[in-house]
């Protein structure tokens, strides 16, 4: 248990919350930024037909569509 607390940065350094935000907690913003980047990339490049999860490689007018909806 002590190893997990140490890896997360919650063991008693100069207070549990200081250690958390200086250690593992500081990575939460980076993970959120990565998630936003992946969402924006997926939203731009996936097929714009409702319910279709394929990557769009073709244009139909001004929208991006997959090979099935071309």
Number of C-alpha atoms within 10 A of each C-alpha: 5 9 9 10 13 16 12 16 20 22 17 13 12 9 10 14 15 14 19 20 15 14 15 14 16 12 12 11 10 11 11 11 12 12 12 12 12 11 11 11 11 15 13 13 17 18 25 19 14 6 7 14 13 17 17 22 13 16 14 11 7 7 14 19 22 20 12 9 15 12
